[in-house]
Amino acid sequence: MSDDESMMGDENGPYLGEYEGDRNEEGERHGEGKAVLPNNDVYKGGYEHGLRHGFGEYRWKNTGARYIGEYHRGKRNGNGKMYYPDGSVYEGQWADNQRNGTGNYVYPNGDAFSGGWMNNLRHGQGSYKYTSTSHSGTVFNGTWVNGKADGAGKLTHGDSHDYQGSWQDDLMIGPGKYIFSFGAEQHGEYVPVEQEQGTGEDDGEDVKVKMISKWRAHKITSLTVDAAQIVE
């Protein structure tokens, strides 16, 4: 995911680049205009008292990134669409130059997220759709906190089965159940365990440990009425 903050242009220096457009009585850029910044970035759109304001389009020369949308007092605020250098695209709400509010993000690998954002991170309720070969058709609907799945959620694996449970720091954790399309559900819980990475002292690599979740099945029962409605 691109950090668009590093792509921002600057019109607050001694040399503001070339400008063609409206000005107010104080000589400030005010109204509609086009500016070519010292770094050759190009902005075309609204100005107010020398700052980008209203609807406009900003193109980054060096990266090829492009933003089309609303500005307020020099910053991306309101609704807008950003095309990032890595091919990803975000369309939705902005505040203070960051993704804030609700919006849709399509990642370079084709994955897509639709939901809440805060400070450029997934936050609040949202839906993440996987398109990679190993996870194609899988959709997660749930709660996000600072970019990670955290709270109640549902993971749908195509037409075969769903999982309902809780997440913490992007890991499935605690009680939950699998709901299968053939008419059964399996209750159990995900337990966090440590997994070592690397082969240790034999080849000189350091052993690293990360947390993963392992499923501990309890029982299988026939579908409840509510679960049956979920998989229809």
C-alpha positions as semicolon CSV with decimal commas, in nm:
position;residue;x (nm);y (nm);z (nm)
1;M;0,000;0,000;0,000
2;S;0,138;0,338;-0,095
3;D;0,208;0,618;0,149
4;D;0,070;0,912;-0,045
5;E;0,189;1,162;0,216
6;S;0,537;1,142;0,065
7;M;0,398;1,235;-0,276
8;M;0,253;1,569;-0,173
9;G;0,357;1,880;-0,359
10;D;0,450;2,203;-0,187
11;E;0,326;2,545;-0,291
12;N;0,455;2,721;0,020
13;G;0,809;2,811;-0,083
14;P;0,971;3,125;-0,218
15;Y;0,922;2,998;-0,573
16;L;0,572;2,864;-0,632
17;G;0,620;2,746;-0,987
18;E;0,418;2,856;-1,288
19;Y;0,055;2,952;-1,252
20;E;-0,218;3,043;-1,497
21;G;-0,561;3,133;-1,366
22;D;-0,771;3,354;-1,140
23;R;-0,638;3,577;-0,863
24;N;-0,799;3,796;-0,600
25;E;-0,729;4,163;-0,526
26;E;-0,434;4,065;-0,305
27;G;-0,276;3,879;-0,595
28;E;-0,333;3,538;-0,438
29;R;-0,433;3,236;-0,643
30;H;-0,808;3,243;-0,602
31;G;-1,070;3,078;-0,823
32;E;-0,986;2,835;-1,102
33;G;-0,632;2,783;-1,221
34;K;-0,352;2,555;-1,328
35;A;-0,016;2,534;-1,152
36;V;0,308;2,360;-1,247
37;L;0,504;2,324;-0,924
38;P;0,885;2,352;-0,898
39;N;0,908;1,971;-0,889
40;N;0,696;1,957;-1,210
41;D;0,388;1,820;-1,036
42;V;0,072;1,963;-1,192
43;Y;-0,246;2,081;-1,021
44;K;-0,557;2,199;-1,201
45;G;-0,865;2,311;-1,011
46;G;-0,993;2,544;-0,744
47;Y;-0,798;2,782;-0,521
48;E;-0,888;2,998;-0,226
49;H;-0,645;3,256;-0,087
50;G;-0,347;3,079;-0,240
51;L;-0,438;2,726;-0,129
52;R;-0,592;2,438;-0,321
53;H;-0,961;2,449;-0,236
54;G;-1,271;2,291;-0,393
55;F;-1,253;2,035;-0,672
56;G;-0,923;1,966;-0,844
57;E;-0,681;1,719;-0,997
58;Y;-0,323;1,672;-0,883
59;R;-0,065;1,472;-1,081
60;W;0,270;1,364;-0,936
61;K;0,536;1,389;-1,206
62;N;0,791;1,142;-1,068
63;T;0,556;0,865;-0,953
64;G;0,264;0,889;-1,197
65;A;0,018;0,903;-0,907
66;R;-0,301;1,105;-0,952
67;Y;-0,571;1,244;-0,724
68;I;-0,908;1,368;-0,846
69;G;-1,141;1,511;-0,585
70;E;-1,210;1,768;-0,320
71;Y;-0,967;1,993;-0,132
72;H;-1,014;2,213;0,170
73;R;-0,755;2,476;0,263
74;G;-0,475;2,301;0,078
75;K;-0,545;1,943;0,187
76;R;-0,739;1,652;0,047
77;N;-1,071;1,670;0,231
78;G;-1,407;1,533;0,122
79;N;-1,460;1,280;-0,155
80;G;-1,185;1,187;-0,394
81;K;-1,014;0,916;-0,595
82;M;-0,643;0,835;-0,573
83;Y;-0,446;0,633;-0,827
84;Y;-0,127;0,510;-0,658
85;P;0,208;0,431;-0,824
86;D;0,177;0,058;-0,743
87;G;-0,152;0,031;-0,934
88;S;-0,381;0,038;-0,633
89;V;-0,683;0,269;-0,633
90;Y;-0,878;0,429;-0,349
91;E;-1,211;0,603;-0,389
92;G;-1,390;0,750;-0,090
93;Q;-1,364;1,004;0,188
94;W;-1,057;1,201;0,292
95;A;-0,958;1,425;0,581
96;D;-0,624;1,603;0,632
97;N;-0,467;1,433;0,328
98;Q;-0,544;1,084;0,461
99;R;-0,804;0,817;0,398
100;N;-1,064;0,893;0,666
101;G;-1,429;0,790;0,660
102;T;-1,570;0,528;0,425
103;G;-1,416;0,418;0,099
104;N;-1,319;0,141;-0,139
105;Y;-0,958;0,031;-0,194
106;V;-0,845;-0,208;-0,470
107;Y;-0,497;-0,344;-0,405
108;P;-0,229;-0,428;-0,666
109;N;-0,302;-0,803;-0,634
110;G;-0,674;-0,750;-0,696
111;D;-0,789;-0,780;-0,335
112;A;-1,052;-0,522;-0,241
113;F;-1,165;-0,359;0,082
114;S;-1,485;-0,162;0,132
115;G;-1,557;0,003;0,465
116;G;-1,424;0,240;0,726
117;W;-1,085;0,414;0,733
118;M;-0,893;0,618;0,988
119;N;-0,553;0,779;0,924
120;N;-0,497;0,569;0,610
121;L;-0,573;0,240;0,793
122;R;-0,876;0,011;0,776
123;H;-1,085;0,097;1,081
124;G;-1,443;0,018;1,183
125;Q;-1,679;-0,207;0,991
126;G;-1,566;-0,337;0,655
127;S;-1,553;-0,616;0,400
128;Y;-1,229;-0,756;0,255
129;K;-1,246;-0,973;-0,058
130;Y;-0,953;-1,197;-0,151
131;T;-0,878;-1,274;-0,516
132;S;-0,548;-1,465;-0,496
133;T;-0,549;-1,827;-0,618
134;S;-0,528;-1,981;-0,271
135;H;-0,802;-1,760;-0,124
136;S;-1,011;-1,674;-0,431
137;G;-1,372;-1,611;-0,339
138;T;-1,300;-1,572;0,033
139;V;-1,461;-1,269;0,199
140;F;-1,412;-1,137;0,551
141;N;-1,684;-0,916;0,701
142;G;-1,612;-0,771;1,040
143;T;-1,447;-0,511;1,258
144;W;-1,109;-0,348;1,200
145;V;-0,890;-0,155;1,442
146;N;-0,586;0,037;1,314
147;G;-0,556;-0,175;1,001
148;K;-0,608;-0,518;1,160
149;A;-0,910;-0,744;1,205
150;D;-1,016;-0,709;1,567
151;G;-1,356;-0,806;1,710
152;A;-1,651;-1,007;1,584
153;G;-1,646;-1,120;1,223
154;K;-1,748;-1,374;0,960
155;L;-1,520;-1,542;0,706
156;T;-1,695;-1,683;0,400
157;H;-1,513;-1,944;0,188
158;G;-1,708;-1,943;-0,137
159;D;-2,020;-2,159;-0,127
160;S;-1,870;-2,430;0,094
161;H;-1,865;-2,289;0,446
162;D;-1,855;-1,987;0,675
163;Y;-1,669;-1,924;0,998
164;Q;-1,818;-1,704;1,271
165;G;-1,605;-1,593;1,562
166;S;-1,371;-1,328;1,694
167;W;-1,041;-1,180;1,581
168;Q;-0,766;-1,008;1,774
169;D;-0,468;-0,837;1,613
170;D;-0,548;-1,010;1,279
171;L;-0,569;-1,358;1,441
172;M;-0,874;-1,576;1,489
173;I;-0,909;-1,624;1,863
174;G;-1,156;-1,769;2,111
175;P;-1,487;-1,954;2,060
176;G;-1,643;-1,982;1,716
177;K;-1,811;-2,214;1,473
178;Y;-1,784;-2,338;1,116
179;I;-2,110;-2,354;0,925
180;F;-2,107;-2,600;0,635
181;S;-2,335;-2,592;0,333
182;F;-2,410;-2,966;0,365
183;G;-2,614;-2,900;0,680
184;A;-2,384;-2,912;0,980
185;E;-2,187;-2,681;1,204
186;Q;-1,872;-2,747;1,402
187;H;-1,819;-2,565;1,731
188;G;-1,479;-2,507;1,882
189;E;-1,221;-2,241;1,953
190;Y;-0,904;-2,091;1,808
191;V;-0,608;-2,105;2,043
192;P;-0,301;-1,882;1,995
193;V;0,028;-2,074;1,976
194;E;0,387;-1,978;1,902
195;Q;0,544;-2,097;1,577
196;E;0,917;-2,095;1,519
197;Q;1,060;-1,975;1,189
198;G;1,411;-2,052;1,067
199;T;1,616;-2,364;1,125
200;G;1,821;-2,248;1,422
201;E;2,191;-2,289;1,495
202;D;2,271;-2,554;1,230
203;D;2,273;-2,306;0,943
204;G;2,342;-1,992;1,142
205;E;1,992;-1,851;1,115
206;D;1,820;-1,697;1,413
207;V;1,501;-1,866;1,523
208;K;1,210;-1,627;1,505
209;V;0,878;-1,680;1,676
210;K;0,539;-1,560;1,558
211;M;0,189;-1,615;1,689
212;I;-0,058;-1,825;1,489
213;S;-0,403;-1,964;1,570
214;K;-0,489;-2,334;1,574
215;W;-0,843;-2,471;1,564
216;R;-0,957;-2,693;1,851
217;A;-1,280;-2,867;1,753
218;H;-1,542;-2,949;2,017
219;K;-1,852;-3,094;1,854
220;I;-2,049;-3,117;1,530
221;T;-2,422;-3,055;1,527
222;S;-2,696;-3,005;1,270
223;L;-2,752;-2,647;1,156
224;T;-2,951;-2,413;1,373
225;V;-3,224;-2,209;1,205
226;D;-3,013;-1,892;1,206
227;A;-2,708;-2,071;1,067
228;A;-2,914;-2,232;0,793
229;Q;-3,025;-1,888;0,679
230;I;-2,662;-1,769;0,665
231;V;-2,550;-2,035;0,414
232;E;-2,854;-2,016;0,189
